[in-house]
Amino acid sequence: MIFSEIYSAYYQAVSHILSEALKSPVSAEQIREISEKYAFSESALSIETAFREQRWQLILPNGTTPLKHIPNIPVTNLEKRWLKAISLDRRIKLFDCNFGLPDNIEPLFTENDFYIYDNYRDGDDFENEEYIRNFRLILSSIRERKPLDITIINKKQNNVSFTVMPDKLEYSEKDDKFRLLTSGCRTASVINLGKIVSCELHNGKFSVEKSCEHIGRKRTLTLELVDERNALERVMLHFSHFEKTAQQLDEKHYRLTIKYDQSDETEMLIRVLSFGQMVRVIEPQRFVNMIKNRLKRQKSCGL
């Protein structure tokens, strides 16, 4: 496995124990503490026991180690190729990462090895210098809990300014865009980074009584579908990146509950309509009414 947390955690824990033993003798309590910190809570017992019973002859009974040098886990060629592939991702520049890999390392894969057919082509320009600068400033402000003065372009192509407290960054794989979730300004709780004209640290006092949890942004849709013409497989594939549950009602009928972001509601409406009579909206009634209104407008246009 490449960079598996489960399989590498034990090596990291033992490496830290041996490093401490090179400085001064380690006690059983120290071994347990380091194991719990770098591995798992239950690992402490097995690692400490393996040392104590000399099944791993790396820690002597007096707490010292026969090793002469600090343990080092070298990066394999496969891992280097994986890192090279990640370093070529357009979004990696946003995080100011430097992998320090030689130029002759061949990437394990490239974006040309994938064909993505269900996302939009007008994603954010991740290589734009101003976009990168805004992203890093926002990320730093989230970590340090500092408010921002942000100016965006609205739907009417006008500049609108807000002072907000940045809470979270989220990435939409389908839209290929980053969104900023904020608190402190109800009219700008969700901001598309691609719409930002300017972004600066707020110079002054700004207080938010309660961090925005964005309650109400997540909505739930319940569908019933008839599994004809491979409808079940098509629906599950179409909504594969949404949180959902499915329940079989009988041999042909299924109930599907999907959770989606409020900002994706129009897209959800279009997707549901694309399945025609194979899919029926059960709830909420508000979404049922949206379906009806959409169909009425289409009929009035002769569609």
Secondary structure by P-SEA (a helix, b strand, c coil): cccccccaaaaaaaaaaaaaaaaccccaaaaaaaaaacccccaaaaaaaaaaacccccccccccccccccccccccaaaaaaaaaaaaccccccccccccccccccccccccccccccccccccccccaaaaaaaaaaaaaaaaccccbbbbbccccbbbbbbbbbccccccccccbbbbbbccccccccccccccccccccccbbbbcccccccccbbbbbbbbbcccaaaaaaaaaaccccbbbbbccccbbbbbbbbbccaaaaaaaaaaaaccccccccaaaaaaaaaaaaaaaaaacc
